[in-house]
Structures are given as C-alpha cells and as structure tokens.
C-alpha cells in the first residue's frame, strides 16, 4: 500500500507536470506559404539574353559582332567565345550561327509550336498564371498554352524519362518556392541563342515576391557538367498583369510558309 507521504509526492509531481505542460511554449507555427498567384498573371519586358549575375559564370550573350536590333532586321547569334562553353557546344553553335548568317531562318521553340523547356521557359514574355495547391504548383503560360507541373515535398523519381519539361519537384523555404528540375530532353535549348545541353542538365529556381508583392523574382542556377565548365546563375523579374490569358493558336500564326518555314504541320486543303 502506498504511504501518505508517497501519495502526497505523487500528487505534487502530477500537479507540477500539469503546470509544466501548461507553461511549455507552443510548437512554432510553420511560415505561411507565399501567395504567388496573381489575378492578372505575371509577365516581363521581353529580353533576348539571360542577365548575368556578379560572381557567376556568364550566360551566353548576343555575339558583339552581330548586334541585335529587332526580329526583322537581325538574328539572335550566340557569342561562342563564352569561356564557360565546352568545345562540342561551341561547334554546334558555330555551325548554327554560320547557317543563319547565310540566310537560314533561326529556330525558336515558340515559332515552331514546340515546348520551351527549362530554363528557356523563363524567357517567354508571359503572361503566365501560377496555381498553388497543397501537393503541386501548376504554371500556365499564355504562349501555346504551355503547362509546367511542380510536385511538392516529394523526391525525384528513381528513374526519370527525359521529356520537354523534365521532372520538377519543389518545396517552400520560408517565403520562397524552390523548384528542382532534371530529366530534360535534348530537343530543348537553354536559351534564345539555341545553346544546346545534355540530359545531365539540372536547373534550380527560387521563386519569391519582391517590391511589396508587386513583382515576382526567379533566381536561376543552371548546371550541366557536359556542356558548361561551371554552373551559372541568372534571374528573371515579372510584374503583375491586369488581363486574363488570351488564346494563342500557334499553327495559324505560321500560315505564310514561303516566308517562314518553321516545319509546322499544315494541311494542303481543308478537311471539313
């Protein structure tokens, strides 16, 4: 049988446990998920080259020997003197540049009704919409109605089959959505200068709001050890738009095949 003293000690201990439980601080709440959604979407002034970041290897820029004026008078010609490009990539771009300088129409994914890939998706002018759910983030781009899906809080698949947009997984770190993309097929290109890559391409994006929520900034790190000697960094900044997405019918934009042949499938006669 428990003695009185022991019983008193047990009661006191229980009371103390209750007091300690009540006094213990509550578990910290997780930071609120940043709201990257915008009623009018996001867009940016169209620029041909990814901007450089101080202290990082340089993205490919316009060849200074072929200044870019506009799409009618000039072409996007990549500067293959970029020291970060490996020899095979320089050779591919050199051949492409020579063909364009000789009169070939320069290739672009948008003009050929093809998906842009990553990171080239971030050069599309927009607008695009961001839809956030507890398990995924979906990005809807007006041009060609392109869609990216980012799966949240899951690892990459053990085996990733290369595709146009690869496999993107993400997580929130405070006020930032971090997106990790691998598995990009070699049909896509890095940028508007048609910089090639291998299936080792790995892109990390950090999406966060700046300027009091009026602007969306995406910090980008690009790594492909078979194409570049060093990873490189860049960014894009987008402003809120005030209109809904519009229809973009790619094939109908390329009807004059005599002027521009982007190899878009067309019919010789109507089928209705």
Buried (B, 14 or more C-beta within 10 A) or exposed (E): EEEEEEEEEEEEEEEEEEEEEEEEEEEEEEEEEBEBEBEBBBBBEEEEBBEBBEEBBBBBBBBEEBEBEEEEEEBBBBBBEBEBBBEEBBEBBEEBBEEBEEEEEBBBBBBBBBBBBBBBBBBBBBBBBBEBEEEBBEBBBBBBEBEBEBBBEEEBEEEBEBBBBBBBBBEBEEBBBBBBBBBBBEEBBBBBBBBBBBBEBBBBBBBBBEEEEEBBBBBBBBBBEEBBEEBBBBBBBBBBBEEEBEEBEBEEBBEEEEEEEBEBEEEEEEEE
